[in-house]
Amino acid sequence: MHCKKCKTKAVIGLPRHNAAFCKPCFNGFVHEQVARAIKAERMFGRDDRILVAVSGGKDSLALWDILLKLGYRADALYVDLGIPGYSATSHTKVRQFADTVGTAHGAKLLLHTVQEEEGAGIRELADLIHRPTCSACGTIKRYQFNRAAVEGDYDVMATGHNLDDEAARLLGNVLHWQEEYLDKQGPSLPASVEGFAKKVKPLYRLTERELAAYAVLNRIDYIVEECPMAKGSKMLQYKEVLNRLETESPGTKQ
């Protein structure tokens, strides 16, 4: 298998593009896909200040890495949810990346610790408000991202949602015909409240597999395990179905 661009030995094949790439050309492909997404959706410009929501996973750390390498002014926010074992590991991954790649590009990491500032971990807070843990988690993170963006005077909030995430969400919303959610789904969303930062998803053209490959090839150390709170999630089931469809018919997710 040879690289589509330079004809040297390829390290990854992309069936949906009928292509294969070596490491340098694959990095160029990934950066180009993100640049095209930013331009097509008018997500932000060179003068905008960007706040990236990082979790310690491959997608958010890859996004931060890509935006910095593309020359954007991008800081990051990590919300420590206090999940035993998992949060400590993910926090370490984020800190290591910030101390190396982030510092080299003059970017900073903001930190919010739920246990310290709310007085309880995410499980306890979910029990207090009588809501599923994932729902409570999403609410808390959205609030903290919006607060940090306003207080830090950021123009844009960027999340690491990839093509798999968006396709799975779309599949779920269509299956249940949730019109209110269908209306709100998109790679570039205006601020929910005047004065807040707009929300963008620069990775929506790239799959989970492609981003995992990017992280491995560029030695981005990320937490591999799924969040223990996500067990039984419908989103994971939709992703599994889409992966099977993608294998039979490359390009389905796109």
C-alpha positions as CSV (number, residue, x, y, z in Angstrom):
1,M,0.0,0.0,0.0
2,H,1.5,3.3,-1.1
3,C,0.8,6.9,-0.3
4,K,-1.7,8.5,-2.7
5,K,0.3,11.8,-2.8
6,C,4.0,10.9,-2.6
7,K,4.0,7.2,-3.4
8,T,6.1,6.2,-0.4
9,K,5.0,3.4,2.0
10,A,1.6,4.3,3.5
11,V,0.8,4.0,7.2
12,I,-3.0,4.2,7.0
13,G,-5.7,3.5,4.4
14,L,-8.9,5.5,4.2
15,P,-11.5,3.4,2.3
16,R,-14.1,6.2,2.2
17,H,-11.6,8.4,0.3
18,N,-10.2,5.5,-1.7
19,A,-6.8,6.7,-0.5
20,A,-3.8,5.8,1.7
21,F,-1.2,8.1,3.2
22,C,2.3,8.2,4.8
23,K,2.6,10.0,8.1
24,P,3.5,13.5,6.7
25,C,0.8,13.3,4.0
26,F,-1.8,12.0,6.5
27,N,-1.0,14.9,8.8
28,G,-1.4,17.3,5.9
29,F,-4.8,15.6,5.0
30,V,-6.1,16.0,8.6
31,H,-5.0,19.6,8.8
32,E,-6.6,20.3,5.4
33,Q,-9.9,18.7,6.5
34,V,-10.0,20.9,9.6
35,A,-9.1,24.0,7.6
36,R,-11.8,23.3,5.1
37,A,-14.3,22.8,7.9
38,I,-13.4,26.1,9.5
39,K,-13.6,28.0,6.1
40,A,-16.8,26.3,4.9
41,E,-18.7,27.0,8.1
42,R,-17.1,30.4,8.8
43,M,-16.2,29.1,12.3
44,F,-13.6,31.7,13.2
45,G,-10.8,33.9,11.9
46,R,-7.1,34.5,12.7
47,D,-7.9,37.3,15.1
48,D,-10.5,35.3,17.2
49,R,-9.6,33.9,20.6
50,I,-10.6,30.2,20.8
51,L,-11.3,28.1,23.9
52,V,-11.0,24.4,23.3
53,A,-12.9,22.0,25.6
54,V,-10.5,19.2,26.4
55,S,-11.2,16.0,28.2
56,G,-8.0,14.1,27.9
57,G,-9.3,12.0,25.1
58,K,-7.9,11.7,21.6
59,D,-10.4,14.0,19.9
60,S,-10.1,17.1,22.1
61,L,-6.3,16.9,22.4
62,A,-5.9,16.3,18.7
63,L,-8.2,19.4,18.0
64,W,-6.1,21.6,20.3
65,D,-2.9,20.3,18.6
66,I,-4.3,20.9,15.1
67,L,-5.5,24.4,15.8
68,L,-2.2,25.4,17.4
69,K,-0.3,24.0,14.4
70,L,-2.6,25.8,12.0
71,G,-1.6,29.1,13.8
72,Y,-4.8,29.9,15.7
73,R,-4.9,31.5,19.2
74,A,-6.3,28.6,21.1
75,D,-6.3,28.0,24.9
76,A,-8.1,25.1,26.5
77,L,-10.4,24.3,29.5
78,Y,-10.5,21.1,31.4
79,V,-13.3,20.3,33.8
80,D,-12.3,17.7,36.4
81,L,-15.6,15.9,37.2
82,G,-14.2,13.9,40.2
83,I,-14.9,10.5,38.7
84,P,-12.8,8.1,40.8
85,G,-9.7,6.9,38.9
86,Y,-10.8,8.2,35.5
87,S,-10.6,11.9,36.2
88,A,-7.2,11.7,37.7
89,T,-5.8,9.9,34.6
90,S,-7.5,12.3,32.1
91,H,-6.3,15.3,34.1
92,T,-2.7,14.0,33.9
93,K,-3.0,13.5,30.1
94,V,-4.3,17.1,29.6
95,R,-1.6,18.6,31.9
96,Q,1.2,16.7,30.1
97,F,0.0,18.0,26.7
98,A,-0.4,21.6,28.0
99,D,3.1,21.6,29.5
100,T,4.6,20.4,26.2
101,V,2.7,21.3,23.0
102,G,0.6,24.1,24.6
103,T,3.5,25.9,26.2
104,A,5.5,25.6,23.0
105,H,2.8,27.6,21.2
106,G,2.1,30.1,24.0
107,A,-1.3,28.6,24.9
108,K,-2.6,28.2,28.4
109,L,-4.8,25.6,30.2
110,L,-7.7,26.6,32.3
111,L,-8.9,24.2,35.0
112,H,-12.2,23.8,36.8
113,T,-12.6,21.2,39.6
114,V,-16.2,20.2,40.3
115,Q,-15.4,18.7,43.6
116,E,-13.7,21.9,44.9
117,E,-16.1,24.5,43.4
118,E,-19.4,22.7,43.7
119,G,-18.6,20.7,46.9
120,A,-19.3,17.3,45.4
121,G,-18.4,15.0,42.5
122,I,-20.5,14.4,39.4
123,R,-22.2,11.3,40.8
124,E,-23.3,13.1,44.0
125,L,-24.5,16.1,42.1
126,A,-26.5,13.9,39.8
127,D,-28.2,12.2,42.8
128,L,-29.0,15.6,44.3
129,I,-30.8,16.9,41.2
130,H,-32.3,13.5,40.4
131,R,-30.9,13.3,36.9
132,P,-28.9,10.7,35.0
133,T,-25.1,11.2,35.5
134,C,-24.4,11.9,31.8
135,S,-27.2,14.5,31.7
136,A,-25.8,16.2,34.8
137,C,-22.3,16.0,33.4
138,G,-23.3,17.7,30.2
139,T,-25.2,20.5,32.0
140,I,-22.2,21.2,34.3
141,K,-19.7,21.2,31.5
142,R,-21.8,23.5,29.3
143,Y,-22.2,25.9,32.2
144,Q,-18.4,26.0,33.0
145,F,-17.4,26.3,29.3
146,N,-19.8,29.2,28.8
147,R,-18.6,30.9,32.1
148,A,-14.9,30.5,31.2
149,A,-15.5,31.8,27.7
150,V,-17.3,34.9,29.0
151,E,-14.9,35.6,31.8
152,G,-11.9,35.1,29.5
153,D,-13.4,37.1,26.7
154,Y,-13.1,34.3,24.2
155,D,-14.9,34.6,20.8
156,V,-15.4,30.9,20.1
157,M,-15.8,27.6,22.0
158,A,-14.5,24.6,20.1
159,T,-15.3,21.0,20.9
160,G,-13.8,17.7,19.7
161,H,-17.0,16.2,18.2
162,N,-16.0,14.1,15.2
163,L,-17.9,12.6,12.2
164,D,-18.8,9.5,14.2
165,D,-20.3,11.7,17.0
166,E,-22.3,13.8,14.6
167,A,-23.5,10.9,12.5
168,A,-24.6,8.9,15.6
169,R,-26.4,11.9,17.1
170,L,-28.2,12.5,13.8
171,L,-29.2,8.8,13.5
172,G,-30.6,8.9,17.1
173,N,-32.5,12.1,16.5
174,V,-34.0,10.8,13.3
175,L,-34.9,7.5,14.7
176,H,-36.8,9.2,17.5
177,W,-37.8,12.2,15.3
178,Q,-36.6,14.7,17.9
179,E,-37.3,17.8,15.9
180,E,-36.1,20.2,18.6
181,Y,-32.6,18.5,18.6
182,L,-32.5,18.1,14.8
183,D,-33.0,21.9,14.5
184,K,-30.0,22.5,16.8
185,Q,-27.5,20.1,15.3
186,G,-24.7,21.5,13.2
187,P,-21.0,22.1,13.0
188,S,-21.3,25.8,13.8
189,L,-23.9,27.0,16.3
190,P,-24.6,30.6,17.3
191,A,-24.3,31.7,20.9
192,S,-27.3,30.4,23.0
193,V,-27.4,33.7,24.9
194,E,-26.2,37.1,23.8
195,G,-22.7,37.8,25.0
196,F,-21.8,34.1,25.0
197,A,-19.2,32.6,22.6
198,K,-20.4,30.7,19.5
199,K,-19.8,26.9,19.5
200,V,-18.0,25.1,16.7
201,K,-17.0,21.5,15.9
202,P,-13.9,21.7,13.6
203,L,-13.4,17.9,13.5
204,Y,-16.8,17.1,11.9
205,R,-15.2,16.0,8.7
206,L,-12.9,13.4,10.4
207,T,-13.8,10.0,11.8
208,E,-12.9,8.6,15.2
209,R,-10.5,6.2,13.6
210,E,-8.7,8.9,11.7
211,L,-8.3,11.0,14.8
212,A,-7.0,8.0,16.8
213,A,-4.4,7.5,14.0
214,Y,-3.4,11.2,14.1
215,A,-2.9,11.0,17.9
216,V,-0.8,7.8,17.7
217,L,1.3,9.1,14.8
218,N,2.0,12.4,16.5
219,R,2.6,10.8,19.9
220,I,-0.3,12.5,21.7
221,D,-0.8,10.6,24.9
222,Y,-4.5,10.4,25.6
223,I,-6.8,8.4,27.8
224,V,-8.0,5.3,25.8
225,E,-10.8,4.1,28.1
226,E,-14.4,5.3,27.7
227,C,-15.8,7.3,30.5
228,P,-17.3,4.7,33.0
229,M,-20.4,6.8,33.2
230,A,-21.1,6.2,29.4
231,K,-21.7,2.4,29.8
232,G,-25.0,1.5,28.1
233,S,-25.1,4.8,26.3
234,K,-27.4,4.8,23.2
235,M,-24.8,6.9,21.4
236,L,-22.3,4.0,21.7
237,Q,-24.9,1.6,20.2
238,Y,-25.5,4.0,17.3
239,K,-21.8,4.2,16.6
240,E,-21.5,0.4,16.6
241,V,-24.3,0.2,14.0
242,L,-22.7,2.9,11.9
243,N,-19.3,1.2,12.0
244,R,-20.9,-1.9,10.6
245,L,-22.6,0.1,7.8
246,E,-19.4,2.0,7.1
247,T,-17.5,-1.3,6.7
248,E,-20.0,-2.5,4.1
249,S,-20.4,0.8,2.4
250,P,-17.5,3.3,3.0
251,G,-18.7,6.9,3.1
252,T,-22.0,6.1,5.0
253,K,-21.1,8.3,7.9
254,Q,-20.2,11.3,5.7
